């Protein structure tokens, strides 16, 4: 019987929770900004309640603000 050991590379995420939330929110803001539903005149407005479902670490709107 042979026993083998595998060492897989892994990434240690040293970002703070605040940075993780910010990066997740920015990612989904970019995706949602492509939707014409959020366009108004010369700006794009995306309500926080539309971003929150995509950012699992945020428990409330105050975290995203």
N, C-alpha and C positions, 0 to 999 in steps of 0.2 A: 504494500500500500504506500503510495507516494503522497507526500504532503507538500504543497507548493505555497509559497507566499508571494502575493502580488502587492506592489506598492503603487497605488494610483496617485497621480499628481492631484492636488487639490488647491483651492484658492481660499485664502483667509481674507474675508472682507473686513477691513479695518475702519470702514466708514462709520460715523455715528448714526444713530437711528434717524436723526434729523436729516442728515445727508442722504440716507437711503430713501426716505419719504420724498425729499425734494427731487431726487433723480427719477423716481418712479412717476411722480406727478408731472415733471417736465416731459417725460417720454409720452405719456398719454395726452398731454396738452398738445404736443406736436401732431399726434395722430388725429385727435378730435378737431384740430384747427383746419384740417383738410375738408371737413364737412361744411358745406355751404350754409347749413342751418345756423351756424354760429357767426356768420359774417354779417356785419352791419356797417354800412357806409365804408369808411376807410379803416375799420378796426375789426378785431375778432374778439368776441366775448363768450367765454365758456363758464357757466355757473359751476361753483365748487361741488354742488350736489351731483353733477355729471362726471366729475373727476373721481370723487370718493369711492365709488364701487371698484375702481381699478387700482386703488392704492390700499392694499389690505392692512398695512400697519397703522393706518390712521383711524382712530376711534371716533373722532369728532371733527367738525369744521374748524375748530380753534387750532387743531394741530396743523392743518394746511395753511391757515392764515399766517 
